[in-house]
Amino acid sequence: MENRLKNKSTNNPDVWTAIQHLQKAIAAGGVDSKLLALVHLRASQINSCSACVYASVAGGKKVGDTDERLHNVAAWREAPFYTDAERAALALAEAATRLQDGAPGVTDDIWEEANAHFTEEQIGAINLEIALTNFFNRINRTIKEPAGKTWG
């Protein structure tokens, strides 16, 4: 796959500043960085964003997560490697990512399960991580950003 956007330096620097502020807000939400990497990975898998799948696996390893957990996120419901809180966050990530064609989105049950494990501030950070991941997934799929890079 060849990247359609050859010169990324022409992008507006204000966009990157805004993204950095969003990332700071997510980090300030009090959510374990391993969990945020899992959420990023799962949304990126759903959206078939190879660049973000690659980057989120690298990011997960960087914050100390294991290959076993990172490689089983696609089958998190059946895999024994995740806590109940992580499962709630992954369910939220899937539901918020799959909004197409009449999908139910985030149901009350999914929201209540997340609410049972996280504070409102943490849910806000997780939700922002999901939204930012979907933002990057769509950009990367549009410009055909290849896997093999990590950011940050």
Rosetta blueprint (number, residue, H / E / L):
1 M L
2 E L
3 N L
4 R L
5 L L
6 K L
7 N L
8 K H
9 S H
10 T H
11 N L
12 N L
13 P H
14 D H
15 V H
16 W H
17 T H
18 A H
19 I H
20 Q H
21 H H
22 L H
23 Q H
24 K H
25 A H
26 I H
27 A H
28 A L
29 G L
30 G L
31 V L
32 D L
33 S H
34 K H
35 L H
36 L H
37 A H
38 L H
39 V H
40 H H
41 L H
42 R H
43 A H
44 S H
45 Q H
46 I H
47 N L
48 S L
49 C L
50 S H
51 A H
52 C H
53 V H
54 Y H
55 A H
56 S H
57 V H
58 A H
59 G H
60 G H
61 K H
62 K H
63 V L
64 G L
65 D L
66 T L
67 D H
68 E H
69 R H
70 L H
71 H H
72 N L
73 V H
74 A H
75 A H
76 W L
77 R L
78 E L
79 A L
80 P L
81 F L
82 Y L
83 T L
84 D H
85 A H
86 E H
87 R H
88 A H
89 A H
90 L H
91 A H
92 L H
93 A H
94 E H
95 A H
96 A H
97 T H
98 R L
99 L L
100 Q L
101 D L
102 G L
103 A L
104 P L
105 G L
106 V L
107 T L
108 D H
109 D H
110 I H
111 W H
112 E H
113 E H
114 A H
115 N H
116 A H
117 H H
118 F L
119 T L
120 E H
121 E H
122 Q H
123 I H
124 G H
125 A H
126 I H
127 N H
128 L H
129 E H
130 I H
131 A H
132 L H
133 T H
134 N H
135 F H
136 F H
137 N H
138 R H
139 I H
140 N H
141 R H
142 T H
143 I H
144 K L
145 E L
146 P L
147 A L
148 G L
149 K L
150 T L
151 W L
152 G L
